[in-house]
Amino acid sequence: MQKGLDTCAKQLGITIDREVVPGDTLIAKVLQQASSKTLPDVLMLDNPDIQQIAATGALAPLGTYGITGDGIQEGVVQAATYDGELYGAQPVTNTIAIFYNKDILAKAGIEPPTTWAELKDSAKKLTQGKQYGFAFDGTADYEGAWQFLPAMWTNGGDETNLKTPEVAEALQLWKDLVDSGAASKSVVTWGQGDVADQFKAGRAAMMLNGPWNIPSLSQEKDLNWGTATFPVNKEGQASVAPLGGEAWTVPVTGDDAKQAKAAEFVKCLNSDDVAMQFAKDRSVIPTNLELAKKYAAEVPEMAAFATQVATARSRTGKLGEKWPDTAKIIYSGMQLTLTGQAPAADAMAKAGAQ
């Protein structure tokens, strides 16, 4: 991250004073600073949080400074747009896909799954001893909701109505994997970092996770891994996963000259050269779709993620500021089913009534 900041600071002839804030306290601090008009000149936000902060009037519309979403993945632009105005510019993104242990699958004569039926069958066959076939994050938090979205969205489920058969079928997939023993019952307490640890230790033949794990996976010299897009349930479906990552915004500070300079800085961070630098250094994907194709060709291990990003969706694209409340219902319903407290068909309704 710092390398990209330094590149743009040098280009613009400015000095950067960077303050790092823990993720779990960031929004509270931003809201407090917004009310006291003490926000920094440039503010980085997780993309689902942009609309919430923009709604307070704390951010300047980037269109004022000639910054647009032209050529950028549609879901990324949706996440950064509030009331018709673009408030965040995101150079790179991430998503989640399937990682698989090439050696374990080859020994079993199994190809990476392309359908849910194959996923369940392969994961069951790959489960033996202390090795599970598949690992995922089923925790009662936003990470758990984030990991459920590929199954829900790929199957045609929608966050605007969680009580549909499509959502229930996605929840049943998670339940079937755990009930069959192909996934550990401990997934209800495994965060994405724990899932990666299971995979690295050879205790999971496949996992659902993000490209931020690639640097640590690459350090495991005996681990021969590959990636694949999330499988579909039925023929004709497209694999759809959520978009992650952070966007750069220009807070309203009252200093027009500084805001203009901040916008230049944001524009620089979203240039092709810096975006490609971020992508390669951080194992993420450029949000510019043409640049993403070039990146996939240059970095083959990221090709599955680049493909996944092309069809990926923003978590706030339809619900905007209401997304966090819906995410809580999603992960609560998921936990109710995985712990046997409610069947998949009733779990989301029960979670919403709590």
Summary of the structure (lengths in Angstrom):
residues: 354
radius of gyration: 20.7
end to end distance: 40.5
largest distance: 64.1
contacts: 1228
relative contact order: 0.19
helix: 52%
strand: 14%
